[in-house]
Amino acid sequence: MNDQEKAQLDEMKKSVLAKILTPKAYERLSRARIGNPVVAEQVSMYLLQINQTGKIGKRINEEQLKEILSVLSEKKKTKIKRK
């Protein structure tokens, strides 16, 4: 894949995400991409996959996106026991 093809693919992904996300949700995903690009990419790919399978009935709002982000970015919690 050359740079032009990658840029074209990125533009296609952005346009599809803009269609399936509300403006606030799209903005939140953009901010998440700045903070944690790996998780944001996972969320983007997940959203694109469920869109392709037709499982998205209406646009995803910010609250739904928060929930998806929290599930995909869960970290193991460390518990410290003191004796």
Steps between C-alpha positions, in 0.01 A plus 500: 500500500642835407443831676224607266303180559544533876378859491200398292418216741526737797262745331250221435519388864449858621198553277334175612569579867354849453182339364455247781602725791329813626719813480576490875589131485726558200672781688549275804655229283737759354604609851544135602726451198729772636512345847515133408533433126501121536165485679350760267604291199347189658173688557506631142551153358226358725255770389584443134450125538160528668399755238592256220295224659200734528474487878487878537140614483553865582793732559715426804488780755767617742375288792506182292849584377617555860373154585682343202819688589485387862449135405786498248739695721450308824822456685581248763454650840783442740406431857751563772467302818666640808595283790 
